[in-house]
């Protein structure tokens, strides 16, 4: 299943929320500002794709595949945000822009940015 930007965002959100709490669909909806039906449909698709499991109590768990995608998207977000801030972009703008860029940046460009930041 090829993941769209929205699916990557859902996985990243589950990943981030799960760092501090058990996560349910309602938590994802509230964090992202989406309706419960939208989240429910997305979680169903992610579950079908093998990226998320849902237990009997409604708690979401990333599968190994889901976790790999979420970590990759989060890393991209973090690296691009840091790079933009290093260039002098205000943090709020850098974070917002990184959220858009993280889904389209090539691995080669990301590697170059990461190498630049590590100098």
VOPAGU-2260 file (C-alpha; in pm, 1 decimal, decimal comma):
REM VOPAGU-2260
SITE   aa  ch    i         X         Y         Z
SITE  UNK   A    0       0,0       0,0       0,0
SITE  UNK   A    1     153,2     330,0    -109,0
SITE  UNK   A    2     102,4     586,1     162,2
SITE  UNK   A    3     -32,4     930,9      94,4
SITE  UNK   A    4      72,6    1238,1     288,2
SITE  UNK   A    5    -235,8    1214,8     510,0
SITE  UNK   A    6    -156,6     853,9     606,5
SITE  UNK   A    7     197,9     954,7     696,6
SITE  UNK   A    8      58,1    1235,6     911,3
SITE  UNK   A    9    -173,5     996,1    1096,3
SITE  UNK   A   10     112,9     756,3    1164,7
SITE  UNK   A   11     340,1    1036,5    1281,5
SITE  UNK   A   12      65,4    1167,2    1511,4
SITE  UNK   A   13       6,4     823,7    1663,6
SITE  UNK   A   14     381,7     789,5    1712,9
SITE  UNK   A   15     415,3    1127,2    1883,3
SITE  UNK   A   16     111,3    1081,7    2107,3
SITE  UNK   A   17     218,8     730,0    2203,4
SITE  UNK   A   18     538,8     871,7    2353,3
SITE  UNK   A   19     334,5    1007,8    2645,2
SITE  UNK   A   20       4,8     817,1    2656,5
SITE  UNK   A   21    -194,9     523,7    2525,0
SITE  UNK   A   22    -360,1     644,2    2201,9
SITE  UNK   A   23    -717,7     610,8    2080,1
SITE  UNK   A   24    -869,5     741,5    1760,3
SITE  UNK   A   25   -1031,3    1028,9    1951,6
SITE  UNK   A   26    -686,0    1144,1    2064,3
SITE  UNK   A   27    -569,3    1154,1    1702,9
SITE  UNK   A   28    -885,2    1341,9    1600,6
SITE  UNK   A   29    -840,3    1602,2    1873,3
SITE  UNK   A   30    -469,5    1647,4    1805,8
SITE  UNK   A   31    -513,8    1688,0    1431,8
SITE  UNK   A   32    -843,3    1877,3    1447,0
SITE  UNK   A   33   -1027,3    1620,9    1232,4
SITE  UNK   A   34   -1370,1    1466,0    1280,5
SITE  UNK   A   35   -1410,7    1125,7    1442,7
SITE  UNK   A   36   -1557,9     974,3    1122,3
SITE  UNK   A   37   -1256,8    1093,6     919,2
SITE  UNK   A   38   -1015,9     941,1    1169,2
SITE  UNK   A   39   -1217,9     621,1    1189,2
SITE  UNK   A   40   -1201,1     576,8     811,7
SITE  UNK   A   41    -827,1     653,1     807,0
SITE  UNK   A   42    -757,9     409,0    1090,1
SITE  UNK   A   43    -953,1     142,2     903,2
SITE  UNK   A   44    -736,5     194,7     595,3
SITE  UNK   A   45    -416,1     194,2     800,3
SITE  UNK   A   46    -531,2    -121,6     974,8
SITE  UNK   A   47    -603,7    -288,5     637,6
SITE  UNK   A   48    -260,9    -181,7     516,7
SITE  UNK   A   49     -91,7    -341,3     815,1
SITE  UNK   A   50      32,4     -18,0     971,5
SITE  UNK   A   51    -190,8      -4,3    1280,4
SITE  UNK   A   52    -367,2    -246,6    1510,6
SITE  UNK   A   53    -658,5    -166,0    1738,9
SITE  UNK   A   54    -711,7    -364,4    2057,4
SITE  UNK   A   55   -1045,8    -453,7    2218,0
SITE  UNK   A   56   -1035,9    -133,2    2425,3
SITE  UNK   A   57    -986,3      85,3    2117,2
SITE  UNK   A   58    -619,2     161,3    2172,7
SITE  UNK   A   59    -407,0     209,0    1862,3
SITE  UNK   A   60     -70,4      42,4    1822,8
SITE  UNK   A   61     170,3      93,4    1536,9
SITE  UNK   A   62     289,3    -226,1    1371,2
SITE  UNK   A   63     656,1    -258,3    1282,1
SITE  UNK   A   64     573,8    -120,7     935,6
SITE  UNK   A   65     375,5     167,3    1083,7
SITE  UNK   A   66     649,0     245,4    1332,0
SITE  UNK   A   67     913,2     250,5    1058,6
SITE  UNK   A   68     709,8     495,2     849,9
SITE  UNK   A   69     627,3     714,7    1150,5
SITE  UNK   A   70     990,6     734,1    1263,1
SITE  UNK   A   71    1105,5     818,3     911,2
SITE  UNK   A   72     848,9    1097,4     875,1
SITE  UNK   A   73     932,6    1231,7    1221,9
SITE  UNK   A   74    1304,8    1228,2    1142,8
SITE  UNK   A   75    1243,4    1414,7     817,4
SITE  UNK   A   76    1030,5    1670,7    1001,6
SITE  UNK   A   77    1294,3    1721,5    1268,5
SITE  UNK   A   78    1584,5    1756,1    1025,0
SITE  UNK   A   79    1402,2    1995,5     791,8
SITE  UNK   A   80    1279,2    2205,9    1086,5
SITE  UNK   A   81    1631,8    2233,0    1228,9
SITE  UNK   A   82    1771,5    2325,2     887,9
SITE  UNK   A   83    1515,8    2599,6     828,8
SITE  UNK   A   84    1574,7    2743,9    1175,6
SITE  UNK   A   85    1950,1    2738,2    1114,5
SITE  UNK   A   86    1881,6    2947,6     804,7
SITE  UNK   A   87    1704,2    3199,7    1025,3
SITE  UNK   A   88    1342,2    3098,4     976,0
SITE  UNK   A   89    1125,1    3158,1    1284,0
SITE  UNK   A   90    1053,5    2831,5    1468,5
SITE  UNK   A   91     676,4    2829,4    1416,3
SITE  UNK   A   92     717,7    2887,7    1043,2
SITE  UNK   A   93     998,8    2633,5    1015,4
SITE  UNK   A   94     789,0    2365,1    1186,2
SITE  UNK   A   95     487,6    2440,7     967,7
SITE  UNK   A   96     692,0    2438,0     647,4
SITE  UNK   A   97     877,4    2121,9     749,8
SITE  UNK   A   98     540,9    1950,9     790,1
SITE  UNK   A   99     479,2    2008,1     419,2
SITE  UNK   A  100     832,5    1940,7     296,0
SITE  UNK   A  101     880,6    1615,6     491,8
SITE  UNK   A  102     648,3    1429,8     253,8
SITE  UNK   A  103     818,1    1526,7     -72,0
SITE  UNK   A  104    1188,2    1572,5      -0,5
SITE  UNK   A  105    1413,9    1313,6    -161,1
SITE  UNK   A  106    1637,4    1087,6      42,7
SITE  UNK   A  107    1940,6    1246,3    -126,8
SITE  UNK   A  108    1839,9    1600,1     -30,2
SITE  UNK   A  109    1757,2    1494,0     323,2
SITE  UNK   A  110    2094,8    1320,3     356,0
SITE  UNK   A  111    2270,9    1634,0     234,1
SITE  UNK   A  112    2082,5    1851,9     484,3
SITE  UNK   A  113    2156,0    1606,5     764,4
SITE  UNK   A  114    2527,3    1605,1     675,0
SITE  UNK   A  115    2529,5    1985,4     666,5
SITE  UNK   A  116    2369,3    2006,6    1011,2
SITE  UNK   A  117    2620,7    1760,9    1155,2
SITE  UNK   A  118    2918,7    1977,4    1053,8
